[in-house]
Each structure stands twice: as C-alpha cells, then as structure tokens.
Amino acid sequence: MKRLHQTEFIALMAMVAATVAFSIDAMLPALPEIGAALAPDNLNNAQLIITSFVLGMGLGTLFTGPLSDAFGRKPVMVGGAILYSIAAAAAWAAQSLEVMLIARVVQGFGAAGPRVVAMALIRDLYTGSNMARILSLVMVVFSVVPALAPTLGHYIIMGFGWRAIFAAFIAFSLISTVWLMLRQPETLQPADRRPLSFRALMSAVGEMFAHRTARLSIFVQTLTFGMLFTILSTTQQVFDITFGQGDHFHLWFGFIAVVAASSGFLNARIVVRLGMRAIIKGMYIAQIFLTLGLIAITLIGAPYWLAFSAYVIWVIGNFFQAGMTIGNLNALAMEEMGHIAGLAASVIAAVATVGAVIIAAPLALMFDGTPLPMAVGALCCASLALWLTNMIKRPGET
C-alpha cells in the first residue's frame, strides 16, 4: 500500500479531525448573539448549541466505524462531510433555538465520520507507541484550530453576522474533504472488510467491555472529555460575566490553546520513554491540585487579578491535560483491537462522547456567575479518572 509522506499524513489527519474543534470553538464568541436572537428569555440555554453538536457526534460514532469496516475509510469520511455540510446550511437558516439544536445534532452526526474514521485509518497504519506518537503529533497540528477558531469566529460575526459562521464550516469541510479524496489512498483493502451487521457491532461492544484495559481506558476518556466539554460550554460566560473579558474572550482563548498545544509535542517526545499510563496518572494528579487551588481561591473571594489568573491557569491545565491523555488513552484502548479497528473506534468514541455530554450538560447549566460549579465537577472527574487509571494493565500484566 502506498503511503503519504508522514508529514502530509499528519497534517491531513489533523485537518480532518479539526472539523470537530472548528465546529465547537468558532461558535463560542457567537453564543451571546445567538442566545439574544433565538432564546432571549433564557440566554443560558444558548450553550446547548455546544453540547447538542457533541451529542450528535457521539451518536454518529456508533455507525461510522462499522460502516468504514464494511465499505472502506474514505467513502464514510466523505459521506459524513456531506451530511455535516447540509446540516450546517440548515443551522444557518434556523429561526428558533429548537431548530438550531436539531441541526447541530445532525451536524455533529456528520462530523462523526471524519472524527472516528480518521482514528481507525491511523490504526490501519500504526500501532502501539508509534500510534500514540502519531496521535500526539496530530493533536499538535489539531490544536492550532482551537487557537484560531474563536478569533476567526469573532471577526466573521463582526463582518457578516453570526450566521456566516456556518458558511465557514462548509468551506472548511470542503477543503479537507477534497484533500482527502485526492491524496490519501484507501487503507482498508476489500479483502480485509467486514460485513455490516448489528450483531458484529454488539460483539465488538462486548469484546471491548470484556477487555479490562479497553474498558477502563474508555471510562477514563469519558471523564476527561466530560471536563473538557464542561469548560468549552461555560468558559465564554465565565470570561464575560465573571471577569468582564467578553470583548477579549477570543484572544484569551487563543492564548490558552497555543500554550496548551505544547502538550502534544511533549507527549510525542516522552511517551515511548515514560509509558502511556505514567503520563496519564501524572496529568490527573496535577489536575487535582490545580482544581483544589481554583476552588480555594474562588471560595475566599480573592482579588480580581488573582482569581482571573487562577482561572486562566486552570483552563490551560485542563487543555494541557487533555492533550497529554486523550491520545494515550485511545492508543491503550485500541492496542489489542486491530482486528476490529473501525468498530473499536466507534465504541470508544460513542461511549466517551455521549457519556461526556451526560456529565458536561448539567454541570454547564449550573453556571452561577462563578467557575465554582465546573471546578467541583472537574475535581470529582479527575479524582475518579486517577483511581481508574491505577487499575489499567498492559498486555501480559496481571
């Protein structure tokens, strides 16, 4: 099988995967205006635009992996991009929050194609620590999108109104899809494809949840995404309402994303030497201490400069932790699942994403003008994630 040069392959996979980040982060500056236009009586509900997309993405991942195992990686990725673009057009035309949320669920469903199948495609070509390294480097390139998306969204809103963001989504998807179609060879040959069946999906679910490492890795990833999605849903309100930084939110968010992007470089350099589990455990320990510090500073009513600095550092720590753990957790869960890579990728992403929405949506809606509700939620998630990570075993261990 002819392969792309690794640099181009990483860049392509990062852009394909970045469809998700762009679809979430570019929306953040638009939430106040969308809330005022479509939900003026309950502005807090506008943040459901984030979790509705994530919910659709989680549901879609149950199907995209099996479809890619049956029909190949590229057709499913392209089909998902088409559905994503149609839903983006529907969201652009929405005249009520309810229609907007439905369109966002469908848009997320379409985004599941590129998101999940990209991971299975990487698994077709790489395994073990090499796979973890590739995923880490993908995350490095991928992290440029969260850094730029809020600023891009901000200026699109200023120039053309919030509805134009959905046109930008369509353009972004078109570029990555054409690149994929023209340059990336199919990685799953016809002889290796598996018939599409509900029984096969249920068998893969049973196999993964019977496997200790895969099961625990999925649960830990669910908690990690739960923390991440809670912050993504609420952070615009915290910057705006709590700290009065709404006009500069896109700049602060870009700064946070750029700083946190170093996690991918660091993980790629040390994962082979230190091991995936040691890095994951270290990140959750650091997260617990950072969160305890934020809670204490919030409760004592610290001066503005200290409270704001603590919050920015805490958000950076969360993003950094995600960059150091998610790729490793995926690699651990997929390590012995090469024979069902597409199905395994679907199970991991579906359970982790839908479970994360169940955690994040109520935590985000508890926003009370301070970061305290999400900090307490993050403390519980990080503590449980650390406990579960201590029970993860590698092949051959007892």
Backbone torsions as a table, in degrees:
resi	resn	phi	psi	omega
1	MET	NA	128.0	177.3
2	LYS	-73.6	133.2	-179.3
3	ARG	-111.0	148.9	167.9
4	LEU	-66.7	154.5	169.4
5	HIS	-57.6	141.1	-172.2
6	GLN	-57.1	-36.9	-179.6
7	THR	-62.8	-46.5	179.1
8	GLU	-67.1	-38.5	179.1
9	PHE	-60.5	-46.0	179.6
10	ILE	-62.9	-43.3	-179.9
11	ALA	-63.3	-42.3	179.9
12	LEU	-65.6	-47.6	180.0
13	MET	-62.9	-36.1	178.3
14	ALA	-65.6	-41.9	-179.6
15	MET	-69.0	-39.6	177.3
16	VAL	-61.2	-48.1	179.6
17	ALA	-66.8	-29.7	-176.6
18	ALA	-69.7	-11.5	173.7
19	THR	-51.8	-40.2	-178.5
20	VAL	-67.0	-49.7	-178.4
21	ALA	-61.7	-42.2	179.5
22	PHE	-63.3	-39.7	-178.1
23	SER	-68.3	-22.8	178.3
24	ILE	-94.4	-53.0	-169.1
25	ASP	-72.9	-33.2	178.1
26	ALA	-69.0	-19.2	179.0
27	MET	-78.2	-23.8	-169.8
28	LEU	-57.6	-45.8	179.0
29	PRO	-67.0	-18.5	-176.4
30	ALA	-86.0	-12.5	-172.8
31	LEU	-57.7	-44.1	178.7
32	PRO	-60.5	-41.8	-178.9
33	GLU	-70.7	-39.0	177.7
34	ILE	-65.5	-42.6	177.1
35	GLY	-59.0	-44.7	179.8
36	ALA	-64.6	-33.2	-177.3
37	ALA	-83.1	-38.8	-171.3
38	LEU	-112.4	-17.5	-179.7
39	ALA	-143.6	58.2	-174.4
40	PRO	-64.9	-22.7	-178.3
41	ASP	-83.2	-15.4	-179.9
42	ASN	-150.6	79.4	-173.2
43	LEU	-60.8	-28.6	-177.9
44	ASN	-62.9	-24.7	-179.2
45	ASN	-69.0	-16.6	-179.9
46	ALA	-60.2	-28.9	-179.6
47	GLN	-67.0	-14.6	174.9
48	LEU	-64.8	-15.6	175.3
49	ILE	-61.7	-30.3	178.2
50	ILE	-76.6	-53.6	-175.6
51	THR	-70.4	-26.8	177.0
52	SER	-66.2	-39.6	175.8
53	PHE	-62.4	-44.5	-178.9
54	VAL	-64.8	-39.0	178.1
55	LEU	-61.7	-47.6	177.8
56	GLY	-59.8	-39.5	178.3
57	MET	-62.8	-42.5	179.6
58	GLY	-64.3	-42.4	178.8
59	LEU	-66.0	-39.1	-178.9
60	GLY	-64.8	-29.2	-177.5
61	THR	-67.8	-17.8	175.6
62	LEU	-65.9	-23.3	-174.4
63	PHE	-106.9	-33.2	-171.9
64	THR	-67.1	-37.5	177.8
65	GLY	-63.1	-53.8	177.3
66	PRO	-58.5	-39.2	178.2
67	LEU	-63.2	-38.9	-179.9
68	SER	-70.8	-30.4	175.4
69	ASP	-70.1	-27.6	-177.9
70	ALA	-88.8	-38.2	-170.9
71	PHE	-117.1	-4.4	-177.7
72	GLY	104.8	160.3	-174.9
73	ARG	-73.1	-47.6	-172.7
74	LYS	-64.4	-44.6	-179.4
75	PRO	-59.3	-37.3	-178.8
76	VAL	-72.0	-38.6	178.0
77	MET	-64.1	-41.3	179.9
78	VAL	-69.0	-42.9	178.4
79	GLY	-61.1	-41.0	177.6
80	GLY	-63.0	-39.2	179.4
81	ALA	-64.6	-36.1	178.2
82	ILE	-66.5	-46.3	178.1
83	LEU	-61.7	-41.6	177.6
84	TYR	-56.5	-45.5	-176.7
85	SER	-68.9	-39.6	177.8
86	ILE	-62.4	-43.8	179.7
87	ALA	-66.3	-36.2	177.0
88	ALA	-61.9	-38.6	177.2
89	ALA	-65.1	-38.7	177.8
90	ALA	-65.4	-39.8	177.6
91	ALA	-65.1	-37.5	177.2
92	TRP	-58.3	-36.2	-176.4
93	ALA	-90.5	-4.7	-173.1
94	ALA	-61.0	137.5	178.4
95	GLN	-111.9	1.7	177.0
96	SER	-144.1	157.8	180.0
97	LEU	-64.8	-35.4	-179.1
98	GLU	-61.6	-45.4	178.5
99	VAL	-65.3	-40.1	178.0
100	MET	-58.7	-45.7	-178.4
101	LEU	-65.6	-39.1	177.4
102	ILE	-63.1	-45.4	178.8
103	ALA	-62.0	-37.4	179.4
104	ARG	-68.8	-36.5	175.5
105	VAL	-60.8	-46.2	179.9
106	VAL	-65.6	-39.1	177.4
107	GLN	-60.9	-42.5	176.6
108	GLY	-63.8	-38.0	177.3
109	PHE	-58.5	-44.0	178.2
110	GLY	-67.0	-38.0	-179.8
111	ALA	-65.3	-20.9	179.6
112	ALA	-61.8	-29.1	179.5
113	GLY	-59.6	-61.9	177.8
114	PRO	-59.1	-40.3	-174.4
115	ARG	-63.7	-52.9	-173.8
116	VAL	-76.9	-43.8	-174.9
117	VAL	-68.8	-28.7	175.0
118	ALA	-60.5	-39.5	178.9
119	MET	-67.2	-41.2	178.0
120	ALA	-65.7	-37.1	178.3
121	LEU	-63.5	-42.1	176.5
122	ILE	-62.6	-41.4	179.2
123	ARG	-64.9	-28.3	175.7
124	ASP	-62.1	-30.6	-171.8
125	LEU	-106.1	-23.0	-174.5
126	TYR	-137.4	154.4	179.2
127	THR	-137.8	164.5	170.7
128	GLY	56.3	-136.7	-177.3
129	SER	-65.9	-30.8	176.1
130	ASN	-64.5	-39.2	176.0
131	MET	-64.1	-44.0	178.0
132	ALA	-60.2	-38.6	179.0
133	ARG	-65.4	-45.9	179.4
134	ILE	-61.9	-43.8	179.1
135	LEU	-62.5	-37.6	178.2
136	SER	-65.1	-42.5	179.0
137	LEU	-68.3	-35.3	173.6
138	VAL	-60.5	-41.4	179.8
139	MET	-64.8	-31.2	178.5
140	VAL	-63.7	-51.7	179.6
141	VAL	-65.4	-42.1	179.1
142	PHE	-56.4	-34.4	-175.2
143	SER	-71.0	-16.1	176.2
144	VAL	-63.3	-32.9	-177.6
145	VAL	-65.3	-49.8	175.1
146	PRO	-58.6	-29.5	179.5
147	ALA	-69.9	-37.9	-174.9
148	LEU	-95.7	-27.8	-171.1
149	ALA	-59.2	-46.7	179.9
150	PRO	-61.8	-39.1	177.6
151	THR	-66.1	-42.7	176.5
152	LEU	-60.9	-45.3	177.6
153	GLY	-60.3	-41.0	179.9
154	HIS	-58.7	-46.0	-177.2
155	TYR	-76.9	-29.2	173.2
156	ILE	-63.3	-43.3	178.5
157	ILE	-62.3	-45.0	-179.3
158	MET	-61.9	-39.3	-174.8
159	GLY	-86.9	-35.2	-170.3
160	PHE	-132.5	-2.4	-177.5
161	GLY	91.6	161.0	-172.9
162	TRP	-66.1	-25.1	-179.2
163	ARG	-66.5	-26.7	-179.1
164	ALA	-65.7	-18.3	177.6
165	ILE	-59.0	-36.3	-178.4
166	PHE	-69.5	-29.7	172.7
167	ALA	-66.5	-37.4	176.9
168	ALA	-64.1	-37.2	176.7
169	PHE	-59.4	-44.7	-179.3
170	ILE	-62.7	-43.4	-179.8
171	ALA	-63.6	-43.4	179.6
172	PHE	-60.9	-45.8	179.8
173	SER	-64.0	-38.4	179.9
174	LEU	-62.4	-43.3	-179.1
175	ILE	-62.3	-49.4	-177.4
176	SER	-66.9	-34.7	-178.5
177	THR	-70.2	-42.7	177.8
178	VAL	-63.7	-41.9	176.9
179	TRP	-58.8	-47.5	179.1
180	LEU	-59.1	-47.1	-176.5
181	MET	-64.1	-37.0	-174.9
182	LEU	-83.6	-29.3	-167.9
183	ARG	-115.9	-32.3	-173.3
184	GLN	-91.2	118.0	175.3
185	PRO	-67.6	153.0	174.0
186	GLU	-64.5	133.2	-176.6
187	THR	-99.7	-11.7	179.5
188	LEU	-111.9	105.1	-176.6
189	GLN	-73.5	154.6	-177.7
190	PRO	-52.8	-36.5	-178.2
191	ALA	-67.2	-21.7	-177.4
192	ASP	-97.5	2.3	-176.0
193	ARG	-82.0	152.0	-176.8
194	ARG	-113.1	139.3	178.6
195	PRO	-59.4	143.9	178.9
196	LEU	-77.8	120.9	179.6
197	SER	-155.5	145.7	176.5
198	PHE	-64.3	-35.4	179.6
199	ARG	-62.5	-40.5	179.6
200	ALA	-64.2	-39.5	178.5
201	LEU	-63.5	-46.6	179.9
202	MET	-64.7	-35.0	177.2
203	SER	-64.9	-40.0	178.5
204	ALA	-66.8	-40.5	177.0
205	VAL	-59.6	-47.5	179.3
206	GLY	-61.6	-41.6	-178.8
207	GLU	-65.2	-42.8	-177.9
208	MET	-69.1	-39.8	-178.3
209	PHE	-79.3	-15.6	172.6
210	ALA	-81.5	-19.5	-179.1
211	HIS	-88.2	118.3	-172.2
212	ARG	-55.8	-51.0	-176.4
213	THR	-64.4	-45.1	179.7
214	ALA	-62.2	-44.6	-178.0
215	ARG	-61.4	-49.5	-178.4
216	LEU	-66.9	-37.5	178.6
217	SER	-62.6	-38.7	177.8
218	ILE	-64.8	-45.8	-179.5
219	PHE	-62.1	-42.5	-180.0
220	VAL	-66.1	-40.1	178.1
221	GLN	-64.4	-35.7	176.4
222	THR	-59.0	-46.2	179.2
223	LEU	-64.8	-38.3	179.2
224	THR	-64.8	-47.2	177.5
225	PHE	-65.3	-33.7	177.4
226	GLY	-58.9	-45.0	176.6
227	MET	-62.9	-44.8	-176.0
228	LEU	-64.4	-45.9	-177.6
229	PHE	-70.4	-29.9	175.4
230	THR	-62.9	-44.8	179.1
231	ILE	-65.2	-45.2	-179.5
232	LEU	-60.2	-37.6	-179.0
233	SER	-70.7	-33.8	-168.2
234	THR	-107.6	-20.2	-167.5
235	THR	-63.9	-31.7	178.1
236	GLN	-62.6	-40.5	178.5
237	GLN	-66.7	-38.8	179.5
238	VAL	-64.1	-47.1	178.5
239	PHE	-61.6	-39.2	-175.7
240	ASP	-80.6	-57.8	-171.7
241	ILE	-79.9	-44.9	-176.1
242	THR	-74.5	-43.1	-171.6
243	PHE	-116.2	0.8	176.5
244	GLY	64.4	31.0	-177.7
245	GLN	-111.3	25.1	-176.1
246	GLY	-58.1	-40.4	-178.2
247	ASP	-68.6	-22.2	-179.1
248	HIS	-110.2	11.5	-176.2
249	PHE	-55.9	-45.2	-175.7
250	HIS	-61.5	-32.5	178.7
251	LEU	-73.8	-43.6	177.6
252	TRP	-61.7	-43.1	-178.7
253	PHE	-64.9	-41.0	176.8
254	GLY	-61.4	-42.7	176.8
255	PHE	-59.3	-46.3	179.9
256	ILE	-59.9	-45.4	-177.7
257	ALA	-64.7	-39.9	-179.8
258	VAL	-64.6	-45.9	179.3
259	VAL	-62.5	-44.6	-177.7
260	ALA	-68.9	-21.6	-179.1
261	ALA	-62.3	-23.0	179.2
262	SER	-62.5	-17.4	179.7
263	SER	-60.7	-38.8	179.9
264	GLY	-64.5	-43.4	176.3
265	PHE	-59.9	-46.8	-177.3
266	LEU	-63.3	-45.3	-179.2
267	ASN	-62.9	-41.0	179.7
268	ALA	-61.7	-31.6	-177.7
269	ARG	-80.9	-29.6	-171.4
270	ILE	-112.3	-9.5	-171.8
271	VAL	-64.8	-38.2	-178.9
272	VAL	-68.5	-35.6	-177.0
273	ARG	-78.8	-43.0	-174.8
274	LEU	-93.2	-27.7	-177.2
275	GLY	95.1	150.3	-174.2
276	MET	-67.1	-44.1	-174.8
277	ARG	-66.2	-39.3	-179.7
278	ALA	-62.6	-40.2	179.0
279	ILE	-66.0	-44.6	-178.9
280	ILE	-60.1	-47.7	-179.1
281	LYS	-62.7	-42.3	179.3
282	GLY	-60.8	-37.8	-179.6
283	MET	-67.4	-39.0	-179.3
284	TYR	-72.4	-34.2	175.4
285	ILE	-62.2	-46.7	178.0
286	ALA	-61.5	-39.7	-179.7
287	GLN	-62.6	-41.2	179.7
288	ILE	-61.4	-46.1	-179.0
289	PHE	-67.0	-40.6	177.3
290	LEU	-61.7	-41.5	-177.5
291	THR	-69.7	-39.6	175.3
292	LEU	-60.0	-38.4	178.1
293	GLY	-64.2	-43.5	179.2
294	LEU	-64.3	-41.9	179.3
295	ILE	-61.6	-44.7	-179.7
296	ALA	-62.7	-44.4	-179.0
297	ILE	-65.0	-37.3	179.0
298	THR	-68.2	-42.0	-175.8
299	LEU	-69.6	-32.0	-177.4
300	ILE	-85.2	-2.2	-179.4
301	GLY	65.6	50.4	-176.7
302	ALA	-63.5	159.3	176.7
303	PRO	-56.4	156.7	-176.2
304	TYR	-52.0	-49.4	-174.3
305	TRP	-60.9	-37.0	-179.4
306	LEU	-74.9	-43.2	-179.3
307	ALA	-63.8	-43.1	-179.3
308	PHE	-67.9	-43.5	178.5
309	SER	-61.0	-42.9	-179.5
310	ALA	-63.0	-39.3	-179.9
311	TYR	-66.9	-45.4	179.7
312	VAL	-61.1	-43.9	178.6
313	ILE	-63.5	-39.4	179.5
314	TRP	-64.0	-43.7	179.0
315	VAL	-64.8	-42.4	175.6
316	ILE	-57.4	-44.5	179.9
317	GLY	-60.7	-39.6	177.7
318	ASN	-64.1	-46.5	179.7
319	PHE	-65.7	-40.1	178.6
320	PHE	-62.7	-44.5	178.4
321	GLN	-59.8	-41.7	178.8
322	ALA	-62.9	-41.7	179.1
323	GLY	-65.3	-28.7	-179.5
324	MET	-87.8	-14.7	-173.3
325	THR	-115.3	-37.4	-170.8
326	ILE	-64.0	-46.0	177.8
327	GLY	-61.1	-41.4	179.0
328	ASN	-66.5	-39.8	178.3
329	LEU	-65.8	-39.3	175.0
330	ASN	-61.6	-44.7	-179.1
331	ALA	-63.1	-41.6	177.7
332	LEU	-62.9	-44.7	-177.9
333	ALA	-67.1	-33.2	-175.4
334	MET	-90.7	-7.0	-167.2
335	GLU	-56.7	-40.7	-178.9
336	GLU	-110.2	23.5	-177.0
337	MET	-116.8	23.3	-177.9
338	GLY	-60.6	-28.9	-178.5
339	HIS	-74.2	-14.1	176.0
340	ILE	-135.4	46.8	-170.7
341	ALA	-56.6	-46.8	-178.2
342	GLY	-65.4	-46.0	177.7
343	LEU	-62.6	-42.0	-179.7
344	ALA	-63.5	-42.1	178.4
345	ALA	-61.1	-38.4	178.7
346	SER	-65.2	-45.3	-178.3
347	VAL	-63.4	-46.5	179.8
348	ILE	-58.3	-53.0	-175.0
349	ALA	-67.5	-39.5	-178.1
350	ALA	-65.5	-50.2	-177.8
351	VAL	-65.2	-46.0	-177.7
352	ALA	-64.9	-40.0	-175.5
353	THR	-75.3	-49.4	179.7
354	VAL	-64.5	-40.8	176.9
355	GLY	-61.8	-38.5	179.3
356	ALA	-65.9	-37.7	177.4
357	VAL	-63.7	-40.4	178.3
358	ILE	-60.6	-34.5	176.5
359	ILE	-76.6	-46.8	-168.3
360	ALA	-76.0	-40.5	-173.5
361	ALA	-59.0	-51.6	179.0
362	PRO	-67.0	-35.0	177.7
363	LEU	-63.5	-42.6	-179.3
364	ALA	-66.1	-39.3	-179.5
365	LEU	-71.0	-11.6	176.4
366	MET	-82.6	2.6	-178.8
367	PHE	-51.0	126.7	-174.9
368	ASP	-123.0	19.5	-177.7
369	GLY	96.0	-4.2	177.7
370	THR	-133.7	163.8	176.7
371	PRO	-81.0	5.3	-172.7
372	LEU	-61.8	-46.8	-178.9
373	PRO	-57.5	-44.2	-178.7
374	MET	-73.7	-28.8	177.5
375	ALA	-67.6	-42.9	177.2
376	VAL	-63.5	-42.3	176.9
377	GLY	-61.3	-42.5	179.1
378	ALA	-64.4	-37.5	178.7
379	LEU	-62.1	-43.0	178.4
380	CYS	-64.3	-44.0	-179.1
381	CYS	-64.4	-45.2	-178.3
382	ALA	-66.1	-37.8	179.3
383	SER	-65.5	-44.0	178.6
384	LEU	-66.8	-39.1	178.8
385	ALA	-62.3	-40.4	178.4
386	LEU	-63.7	-43.9	179.5
387	TRP	-60.8	-44.2	-179.7
388	LEU	-68.4	-38.0	-180.0
389	THR	-62.0	-34.8	178.7
390	ASN	-63.5	-17.1	-179.4
391	MET	-97.6	-4.3	-179.6
392	ILE	-73.0	133.1	178.4
393	LYS	-117.1	150.7	174.1
394	ARG	-95.5	163.4	-179.9
395	PRO	-51.9	132.8	178.8
396	GLY	91.7	-13.3	178.6
397	GLU	-87.2	156.4	179.0
398	THR	-119.7	NA	NA
